[in-house]
Amino acid sequence: MLIVDRLSKSFQRDGREFAAVDGLSFRVDTGEVYGLLGPNGAGKTTTLRCILGLLDPTSGDVLVDGYRVSEKPQAIKQRIGLVSASAGLYQWLTPREILDYFADVYSVPPDVAEKRIEELSDLLDLKLFLNQRSATLSTGQKQRVNLARALIHDPPVVLMDEPTLGLDVVGSQVVFDYVELLRTQKRAVVVSTHHLDEAGRLCDRFGLLFHGHLRNEGTLDELRQQTGQPGLVEMFVEMLRDRRSSA
Ligand SMILES: Nc1ncnc2c1ncn2[C@@H]1O[C@H](COP(=O)(O)OP(=O)(O)OP(=O)(O)O)[C@@H](O)[C@H]1O
């Protein structure tokens, strides 16, 4: 389970401090897929970086399975898998070598790693190119290796940042099936994306992030009741209209 507890992160801008994330709280239970959605600059990436322990929060904390990022950042890293559109592969390594390498980084014992690579290769259809240099793989094949890599240490929490960026319909479907798998495996999943239709399909609950805090949170039905808008697109249009009128 993931808990983001009154998280704030400030940066300096034009000699003044401004809060990119401002008292943000949400929780994602096991087997739940949570959509962290918001317009450009809302604070999504900053939030994900704080969860991963790559940025120190100005205040607040992140808890994964009871471990606090402020106290046990390494324990948190061990318990989170990251799928990012921008994650590259080591071009000169094969998918098997990459998976072996990350298993080692996460201290997965070699025999367990071997078994997991077999399982993940079956699940994500990697077998045909497992021993081929990554430079020769298609975008969809690379993404499948990235999806496998995120699970090599069997993390209870998975963060997905624009997971279908640049993928075709077939590649995107692989990601959708993967999220379904994560749900049945009872992992807590956070999806951050600009593709609202995709988010609507994938996520059980949503947090609409605006100026670093949640403007609305809930299931799609709850959001409809809160905002009076029929869909996520309309909710976003309304948020952006407010941003323009407050600018
Ligand atoms: N290291 C930094 N130094 C200063 N400002 C930063 C830094 N990182 C992010 N920001 C600012 O914080 C705000 C939130 O940025 P963030 O990247 O978290 O938003 P986002 O919701 O991920 O946006 P996008 O959808 O465009 O990726 C923005 O105004 C951004 O310019």
The ligand as a Tripos MOL2 file, in Angstrom:
@<TRIPOS>MOLECULE
LIG
   31    33     1     0     0
SMALL
NO_CHARGES

@<TRIPOS>ATOM
      1 N1         13.9670   21.1220  -10.2980 N.pl3     1 LIG1
      2 C1         13.0830   22.0990  -10.4480 C.ar      1 LIG1
      3 N2         13.4120   23.3920  -10.2090 N.ar      1 LIG1
      4 C2         12.5050   24.3900  -10.3250 C.ar      1 LIG1
      5 N3         11.2250   24.1930  -10.7050 N.ar      1 LIG1
      6 C3         10.8380   22.9280  -10.9660 C.ar      1 LIG1
      7 C4         11.7290   21.8180  -10.8650 C.ar      1 LIG1
      8 N4         11.0430   20.6900  -11.1620 N.ar      1 LIG1
      9 C5          9.7810   21.0760  -11.4630 C.ar      1 LIG1
     10 N5          9.6660   22.4110  -11.3620 N.ar      1 LIG1
     11 C6          8.4370   23.1950  -11.5670 C.3       1 LIG1
     12 O1          7.4470   22.6330  -10.7340 O.3       1 LIG1
     13 C7          6.1640   22.6760  -11.3730 C.3       1 LIG1
     14 C8          5.6060   21.2770  -11.4330 C.3       1 LIG1
     15 O2          6.4050   20.5250  -12.3590 O.3       1 LIG1
     16 P1          6.1600   18.9890  -12.6580 P.3       1 LIG1
     17 O3          7.2000   18.5790  -13.6530 O.co2     1 LIG1
     18 O4          6.0790   18.2410  -11.4070 O.co2     1 LIG1
     19 O5          4.7210   19.0150  -13.3400 O.3       1 LIG1
     20 P2          3.9660   17.9150  -14.2000 P.3       1 LIG1
     21 O6          2.5670   17.8770  -13.6980 O.co2     1 LIG1
     22 O7          4.7340   16.6530  -14.2080 O.co2     1 LIG1
     23 O8          3.9910   18.5410  -15.6590 O.3       1 LIG1
     24 P3          4.0810   17.8390  -17.1160 P.3       1 LIG1
     25 O9          2.7500   17.2260  -17.3340 O.co2     1 LIG1
     26 O10         4.3310   19.0040  -18.0160 O.co2     1 LIG1
     27 O11         5.2140   16.8600  -17.0760 O.co2     1 LIG1
     28 C9          6.3930   23.3140  -12.7360 C.3       1 LIG1
     29 O12         6.0750   24.6750  -12.6240 O.3       1 LIG1
     30 C10         7.8920   23.1020  -12.9780 C.3       1 LIG1
     31 O13         8.4050   24.1350  -13.7860 O.3       1 LIG1
@<TRIPOS>BOND
     1     1     2 1
     2     2     3 ar
     3     2     7 ar
     4     3     4 ar
     5     4     5 ar
     6     5     6 ar
     7     6     7 ar
     8     6    10 ar
     9     7     8 ar
    10     8     9 ar
    11     9    10 ar
    12    10    11 1
    13    11    12 1
    14    11    30 1
    15    12    13 1
    16    13    14 1
    17    13    28 1
    18    14    15 1
    19    15    16 1
    20    16    17 2
    21    16    18 1
    22    16    19 1
    23    19    20 1
    24    20    21 2
    25    20    22 1
    26    20    23 1
    27    23    24 1
    28    24    25 2
    29    24    26 1
    30    24    27 1
    31    28    29 1
    32    28    30 1
    33    30    31 1
@<TRIPOS>SUBSTRUCTURE
     1 LIG1         1 GROUP 0 **** ****
